């Protein structure tokens, strides 16, 4: 039985698919408006990357994952295809819990392995985009007739308590998404994940590795301009959520490697001076030509720098799996302490 919190809204969309709303994620609450106003008046100004993933942004990101320059998706999928059986055998997972599930493509490699292990299959997907989440949940249910699918509409940084309890689960946080969190806040996030886990659960994290800056920068500056469109779309999403008056076409996409921070940083650069009405955020933003707004970071890790983030989180790094070119890694984490037998 699913252990759902009573303050979440749940509705069944099919015999084996349940979708729940874990929290208000529409971006229009008073606290959110204040946070947006504060971020845009910061130095440098910035926009929360959650606004990148409205319906259009989610579609564009899926297109990015198929671009030749964008190595993370195909490399991670290759690692999962190669190691899924041993990971499922080692963790003995009976349920998969994917945080930030998106289109739900990679989870299928693990569901196939779970089927080969002969265990009962359940899947919980948590994503901030309700449309993508619902489509993914039904797609998985159609592809796996014996699979129970539960979707939770929420933000993985603050809605983990809505996942509830379970038996022996493998939590998934793939696509290098952990890199979108500033390194200093990663331990707090991992402590939240640990609090949601049981003693027999495991946590598989996709980690993008430090590598040649030319390879990194090409992945975020693709020749087809899809990433540029994805980046500018954050302004359209903000306009929709807040009634602001950004003109996306007036901004240039910028992405660069910061060797000091070990991250790729995406920004939007104003192409001429402008004064922008922030709508319900109650204010204006004045930008000079060349002024930049930060929209996303994507941290890259070494084995040592990632392991350092685990100190004090209640999680330990059990396995570190990499591809032959050392582009990407899968990190298998387990709760600290003895693991109870299933």
N, C-alpha and C positions, 0 to 999 in steps of 0.2 A: 504494500500500500504506500502511496506517495505521502510523504510527511510535509504537507504544504502549510504555510502560515495562514492563520485565519484572516489576516488583514490584507491579503492579496486577492485580486479578482481573478477567478478562474472560469473558463468556459470550455466545453468540449466541442471540438470541430469535426470529430469523426470517432469511430469506434475505438481506435487505438491512438488518437492524437488529442492531447489536452494542452491548451495555451493559457498561461497565467500572466497577469501583469504584476510584476514585483514592486514597481514604484512609479511615480510620475516622472516620465522621461521626455515630456514634450517641450521642455526648455522655456516655459513661459511663467514659471513661478517667480514670486518676488525675490527670493534668494538668488535664483539664477540670473534674473535681470541685474541685480546688484553685482553679481560676480562678473557678468559680461562687461558691465560698465567699468568695473575695477580693472579687468584684464586689458581693456582697450586703452586705458589711461596709464597703464604701467610703462616702464622703460626697459626694453622695447615693448610696444603693445603686442598683445597676443590674443588668440582665439582658441578656446578649448577644442581639441581635435575630435571630440564627440560630434561636433557639427559637420565633420567631413562625411559622416555616414548616414545622410538622409537617403531616400530611395535612389536619387540620381547618383549620389556619391558612392553608394554601395555598388551600383551597376558599373560605374567607372572603375572602382577598385577591382572588381572581378575581371574587367578587361585588362587592367594593369598586370594582374597575375599571369596573364598569357603572353605578355610581351617578351621578345627575345632578350632584352636587357635585364629583365627582372628575374634574377636567378633564385630568390628565396623559395618561391612556391614549388617549382619543379624539383629543387634540391631536397626540400623537406618531404615532398611526396615520394621521392625516391628512397629516402631514409625510412619512411613509414612502410613502404611496400617491402623493403628488405627486412625490416626488423619487427614488423607487427606481430608475427606469430610468437616470437620469443618474448616480446613485451607482454602480450596477453597471457602467455603461459607463466611468466614470472610473477605478474601482478595478480593473476587469477581473478581478474575483474569480471563481474556479472552485470555491471552497468557502466556506461560511459557518460561523463558529464563534461560538455564542451563549453568553455567560457569564450564569449565573442565568436559565436559559431559561424556567422556570415552565411555563405551558400551551402555549408555542410558537405563539402566535397571530400575533405581528408578523413573525416570520421568514418567514411565507408570502408577505407582500407583496414581500419581497426575493427569495424563491425564484421567484415568478412573473416578476419582472424578469429574473432570471438565465436563466430559460427563454426569455424574449423575446430575450435576447442570444445565444441559441443555444450556450451553453457547457455542458459536462458539469457535473452538479450533485452536490455532496456537502454534508452538514451534520453538524457536531459540536455537541452540546448538553451543557453542563455545568450541573448543578443539584444542590443539597444534598438534595433530596427525591427518593428513588429511585422512589417510586410515580408521582409526577407526571412525572418524567423518562421512565420507561418508557412511560407512556401517550402522552406527547407524541411520542416517537420513533416509535411504531407508527402514530400518527395521521398524522404527516408521511409515513411510508413508504406508507401507504394512499392518501394524497391525491396523491402524486407517484411514479408507478410506476417512474421511472428514477432515483430518488434513493437514494443510500447514506446511511444514518443511523447515526451513532455517538454513544452517550450515555456521559457520564462522571459518575458520582456523586461529587460533591466540592464543596468550598468554594472560591469564586473568589478568596478572599484567600490561600489557601495551597496549592491543588492545580493551579495553572496548568501546572506542568511535565508533568502527565499528558496534556495536550492533544497533545503531540508535534509533529512537523514536518509540513510540507505544501508546496504550490506557491504559488499566489497566492490568499490568503485575506482575507476581510473578517471581522474580529472584531466582535462586537456586544455592547454593554453598555447595554441599553435601560431604559426605565421610570423614568429618574431614579435608578436604584439607586446610582449613584456618590454620591448625596447621603446615603446611609446610612453612609458612611465619614466620620469626622471629617476636616476639611480638612487637618490637619497630617499625616495618614497617606496622603492621596491620592497625593502624589508617589511614595511607596514602592510603592504598589499599581501605579501606572502604569509604574514601572520593571520590576516583575515581568511586566506584560503585554508590555512592549517586549522583555524577554528571551525570551518565548515566541513572538514574532513573527519572521518572516523579512524580508528586505530588500524584498520585493515586497508584503508584507501591509499592510493598512490597518485602522483601528480606528474604529468608529462608536459614539459615546457619546450617550445621551439625557440631556439636562441640563434640570432644572426651573429656571426663572428666578425671580429676585426680582420680586415683584409686590405688589399690594394685599394687606395682611395679612388683610383680611376674606375675600378669595377663598381664600387659603392656609388659614386656620383652618377655613373651611367644608368644605374638602376632607378634613379630618381629624376633623371632628365632624359626620358626616352625620346627617340627621334620622331615618333608619331605624335608627340604632344599630348598623350592621354593623361600623364601625370600632371601636366600643367592645367588641363581642363578640370581634373579632379581637385587640384588645389584651389583654383578659382571658384569652384562650386561651393566651397565653404561659405562664401559671401552670399550666394543665393540662398543657402540653407539658413543663414543668419537673418537675411531679409524676411524669409517666410516665417521664422519663429518669432522675430521681434518687431517686424514692421520697419526695420531700418532701411536705409537708402544707399547701400553700397552698389557700385557699378562694377561687376566683376571684370568687364572688358577693359577697365582703366588700370588694371594691375598686371604686373609681369610675374610669372612663376620663377622662384629662385630656390635652388637646393644645393647644399654644399656640405663637405665633410669638415667637422671640427675636431682636429686631432687632440686637443686638450680635453674636451668633454667625451671623446670617443663616440660621437653621434653624428648622424646626418640631420641637418636642420632644414626644414622647409619654411619659406617665407613668401609673402606677396609684397611686391614693390610698387609703390604708387608711381605712375608714369607722368603725372602732372600734379600741381597743388590741388587740394580738394578739401571741402568741408562737408562732413557726412552726418546726416540726421540719424541718431541711434534708435529712433522709434520708441518702443515701450521701455527701453533701457534708460530713457529720459536724459538725453544729453547729446552732445555733438563731438565729433572727432575731426580734428584738423591735421592734415598731413601735407608736408612739403613734397615736392618732386623728389623721388628717390627714397623716401621714407618707407620702412618695411614693417610688416606685421608678421609675427611668427605664428605658424599654423600647426606645426608638428615637429617632434623630434623622434628619431629612431636610433636608440642606443645600440651599439655593437659591443660584444663581450668576448673576452678570452675565458678559458677555463678558470683561471685564477680570479679574474675580476667578477665572474658570475658567482663562484663559490663564496667570495667575500660577502655578497649580498645576503647569503643564507644565515649568517651569524645571528643568533637570537630569535630566529623565526619559528623554531620547533620543527624544521624540516632539514633533512640531510641529503646530500647529493650522492645517490647510489650508483648511477650510470651516466656516462657522458659519451654519446654516440655521434660520430662525425662522418661526413662524406670524404672520399679520397682527396678532394681538393681543399678540404678544410674551409668550406664556404659557410656551413651551417651546422648546427648541433641539435640533438634531442637530449634534454636533461631529464632523467627520471629521479624524482624526489620522493622521499618517504618520511613519514612522521618519525621524529626522534624517539627512541625507546624500543622496547620489544614489540614485535609484530605478532598479534594474536592469531592463532590458527583459524582458518575459515570454518 
